[in-house]
Amino acid sequence: MTYESDYDAVLTVKARRDRLDTAIAVLAADSEFTPLVRRLGCLRGVSTLTWFALAVEIGDWHRFTGNTIGSFVGLVPSEYSSGSSRVQGAITKTGNTHVRRLLVEAAWHHRARYVVGKTMRDRRELAPPAARARGDAGNRRLNARWDTFRARRKCHVVANVAIARELAGWCWSLAVLEE
């Protein structure tokens, strides 16, 4: 009896989630953020929900540079410096927590070998040619960085945060790309 009621609750929540995902996809397809969402779609690990959340949360991407976007979301290392010594610590975790979480989750997708599959091809067709080329360069670079971290036997969680910081820069470059 309990199993059935819990199972019904799970199905109800799943149906609600699916309805919300559909509503977000419709909103993302026809809004002021649509061109930006399509350009960001050229990067791996960034689905419609993630694109739209990044676009809405950050708003005006022109207020940043490729280097400052990482600090806005708290993905830069903290620093303890005195005199000539310089020690970097854990990431600052200041700034927008939601965007940081989205970027860290998206960065995991760059760990696997970069292959342009059907889903990626479909998303890239919606973007302008310059965004496709930039997104492809970003995907290749981020995958190569993962390979470098693996070769150096870097802790995978630390490596992923570094990839997320660089992914923020690639997102910025696509966001400010002129069409």
C-alpha positions as CSV (number, residue, x, y, z in Angstrom):
1,M,0.0,0.0,0.0
2,T,2.8,2.5,0.9
3,Y,4.7,1.5,-2.2
4,E,1.8,2.3,-4.5
5,S,1.2,5.7,-2.9
6,D,4.9,6.6,-3.0
7,Y,5.0,5.5,-6.6
8,D,2.0,7.6,-7.5
9,A,3.7,10.6,-5.8
10,V,6.8,10.0,-7.9
11,L,4.8,9.8,-11.1
12,T,2.9,13.0,-10.2
13,V,6.1,14.9,-9.5
14,K,7.7,13.5,-12.7
15,A,4.7,14.6,-14.8
16,R,4.9,18.1,-13.2
17,R,8.6,18.3,-14.0
18,D,8.0,17.3,-17.6
19,R,5.2,20.0,-17.9
20,L,7.6,22.6,-16.5
21,D,10.4,21.5,-18.9
22,T,8.1,21.8,-21.8
23,A,6.9,25.3,-20.7
24,I,10.6,26.4,-20.3
25,A,11.4,25.0,-23.8
26,V,8.5,27.0,-25.3
27,L,9.5,30.1,-23.4
28,A,13.2,29.7,-24.5
29,A,12.2,29.2,-28.1
30,D,10.3,32.5,-28.4
31,S,11.7,35.2,-26.0
32,E,14.3,38.0,-25.9
33,F,16.8,35.4,-24.8
34,T,16.3,33.1,-27.9
35,P,19.4,34.2,-29.9
36,L,21.6,33.9,-26.8
37,V,20.1,30.5,-25.9
38,R,20.8,29.2,-29.4
39,R,24.4,30.4,-29.3
40,L,25.0,28.8,-25.9
41,G,23.5,25.6,-27.3
42,C,26.8,25.1,-29.3
43,L,28.5,24.0,-26.1
44,R,28.3,20.5,-24.6
45,G,26.6,20.0,-21.3
46,V,24.3,23.0,-21.8
47,S,20.7,21.9,-22.3
48,T,17.7,24.2,-22.9
49,L,17.1,24.5,-19.2
50,T,20.7,25.3,-18.5
51,W,21.0,27.8,-21.4
52,F,17.9,29.6,-20.4
53,A,18.9,29.7,-16.7
54,L,22.3,31.1,-17.6
55,A,20.8,33.7,-19.9
56,V,18.2,34.8,-17.3
57,E,20.5,34.7,-14.2
58,I,23.4,36.6,-15.8
59,G,21.3,39.0,-17.8
60,D,23.7,41.5,-19.4
61,W,26.8,39.6,-20.4
62,H,28.5,42.7,-21.7
63,R,29.3,43.8,-18.1
64,F,31.9,41.0,-17.9
65,T,35.0,39.9,-19.7
66,G,36.1,36.3,-20.3
67,N,38.3,36.6,-17.1
68,T,35.8,38.3,-14.8
69,I,32.8,36.0,-15.4
70,G,34.6,33.3,-13.4
71,S,34.9,35.5,-10.4
72,F,31.2,36.6,-10.7
73,V,30.1,33.0,-10.2
74,G,32.8,32.3,-7.5
75,L,34.9,29.8,-9.6
76,V,38.2,31.5,-9.0
77,P,40.7,30.3,-6.3
78,S,41.1,32.2,-3.1
79,E,44.5,33.6,-2.4
80,Y,46.7,34.1,0.6
81,S,49.6,36.3,-0.2
82,S,52.2,37.9,2.0
83,G,55.4,39.5,0.6
84,S,56.8,37.3,-2.1
85,S,54.8,34.2,-1.2
86,R,51.6,33.4,-3.0
87,V,49.3,30.5,-2.0
88,Q,46.1,29.7,-3.8
89,G,43.3,27.9,-1.9
90,A,39.8,26.6,-2.6
91,I,37.4,28.5,-4.9
92,T,35.8,31.6,-3.4
93,K,32.2,30.5,-3.8
94,T,31.1,34.1,-3.8
95,G,28.6,35.3,-6.4
96,N,25.8,33.5,-8.1
97,T,25.4,30.0,-6.6
98,H,22.9,28.8,-9.1
99,V,25.0,29.7,-12.1
100,R,28.1,28.2,-10.5
101,R,26.2,24.9,-9.9
102,L,25.0,24.9,-13.5
103,L,28.5,25.4,-14.9
104,V,30.0,22.8,-12.7
105,E,27.4,20.2,-13.7
106,A,27.9,21.2,-17.4
107,A,31.7,20.8,-17.1
108,W,31.4,17.1,-16.4
109,H,30.1,16.6,-20.0
110,H,33.4,17.7,-21.4
111,R,35.2,14.8,-19.8
112,A,34.2,12.3,-22.5
113,R,35.7,12.3,-25.9
114,Y,34.3,15.1,-28.1
115,V,32.0,13.7,-30.8
116,V,29.3,15.7,-32.5
117,G,26.2,13.6,-32.2
118,K,22.6,14.1,-33.5
119,T,21.5,16.2,-30.6
120,M,24.5,18.5,-30.9
121,R,24.1,18.8,-34.7
122,D,20.4,19.7,-34.2
123,R,21.2,22.4,-31.7
124,R,24.1,23.8,-33.8
125,E,21.8,24.2,-36.8
126,L,19.8,26.8,-34.9
127,A,22.9,28.9,-34.2
128,P,24.7,31.2,-36.6
129,P,27.9,29.9,-38.3
130,A,30.3,32.0,-36.1
131,A,28.7,30.6,-32.9
132,R,29.0,27.1,-34.3
133,A,32.7,27.6,-35.0
134,R,33.3,29.2,-31.6
135,G,31.3,26.4,-29.8
136,D,33.3,23.7,-31.6
137,A,36.6,25.4,-30.6
138,G,35.3,25.6,-27.0
139,N,34.2,22.0,-26.9
140,R,37.6,20.8,-28.3
141,R,39.6,23.0,-25.9
142,L,37.6,21.9,-22.8
143,N,37.9,18.2,-23.7
144,A,41.7,18.7,-24.2
145,R,42.0,20.4,-20.8
146,W,40.3,17.3,-19.3
147,D,42.8,15.1,-21.0
148,T,45.6,17.2,-19.6
149,F,44.3,17.0,-16.1
150,R,43.9,13.3,-16.4
151,A,47.4,12.9,-17.7
152,R,48.7,14.9,-14.6
153,R,46.5,12.7,-12.4
154,K,44.7,15.8,-11.0
155,C,41.8,15.2,-8.6
156,H,38.8,14.9,-10.9
157,V,36.7,17.3,-8.7
158,V,39.4,20.0,-8.8
159,A,39.8,19.5,-12.5
160,N,36.1,19.8,-13.1
161,V,35.9,23.2,-11.3
162,A,38.8,24.4,-13.4
163,I,36.9,23.3,-16.5
164,A,33.8,25.0,-15.2
165,R,35.7,28.3,-14.8
166,E,36.9,28.0,-18.4
167,L,33.4,27.0,-19.5
168,A,32.1,30.3,-18.0
169,G,34.6,32.1,-20.3
170,W,33.4,30.2,-23.3
171,C,29.8,30.9,-22.5
172,W,30.7,34.6,-22.2
173,S,32.4,34.6,-25.6
174,L,29.3,33.0,-27.2
175,A,27.0,35.4,-25.3
176,V,28.7,38.6,-26.5
177,L,29.3,37.2,-30.1
178,E,27.7,39.6,-32.6
179,E,25.3,38.0,-35.1
